[in-house]
Amino acid sequence: MTKYELEKTLRQNGFERRSGGKHDVWVKKGFPPIPVPRHKGDIPNGTLKNILKAAGLGSN
């Protein structure tokens, strides 16, 4: 999954993007802030799994 596809998924699930240093930080009430790295191409599988789990969208 690319960064842009992940951002679309987060946005569709009510998260909002806040700018950070080397990462964008996605926030939604009731969830911890979720940092998403700013790089082109696919997000590594482990990183993607952790982001989706923190957003309540992944499997346990």
C-alpha positions in Angstrom: 0.0 0.0 0.0 1.4 3.4 -0.9 1.4 6.4 1.4 -1.4 8.0 -0.6 -3.6 5.0 -0.4 -3.1 4.8 3.4 -3.9 8.5 3.7 -7.1 8.0 1.8 -8.1 5.1 4.1 -7.3 7.1 7.3 -9.2 10.1 6.0 -12.3 7.9 5.1 -12.2 6.6 8.7 -12.3 10.1 10.3 -8.6 10.8 10.9 -7.1 14.3 10.2 -3.6 15.0 9.1 -1.3 17.2 11.2 2.2 18.1 10.0 5.1 16.9 12.0 8.9 16.8 11.5 9.8 13.8 9.3 6.3 12.3 9.6 2.7 13.4 9.1 0.7 12.7 12.3 -2.9 11.5 11.9 -5.2 12.2 14.8 -8.8 11.2 15.8 -10.5 11.6 19.2 -10.2 8.4 21.2 -7.0 7.1 19.3 -3.3 7.8 19.9 -1.6 10.1 17.4 -0.4 7.9 14.4 2.8 9.0 12.7 3.0 8.1 9.0 6.4 8.4 7.3 6.8 10.8 4.3 8.4 8.7 1.6 7.4 7.6 -1.9 6.5 4.1 -2.8 5.1 1.3 -0.7 5.1 1.5 3.0 6.9 -1.6 4.5 4.4 -4.3 5.6 5.4 -4.2 9.3 5.0 -0.5 9.4 1.6 -0.6 7.6 0.4 -3.3 9.9 1.3 -1.3 13.0 -0.4 1.9 11.6 -3.6 0.1 10.7 -3.7 -1.6 14.1 -3.2 1.7 15.9 -6.1 3.1 13.8 -8.3 0.3 14.8 -8.4 -1.0 11.2 -6.1 -4.0 11.4 -6.3 -7.4 12.9 -5.0 -8.0 16.4 
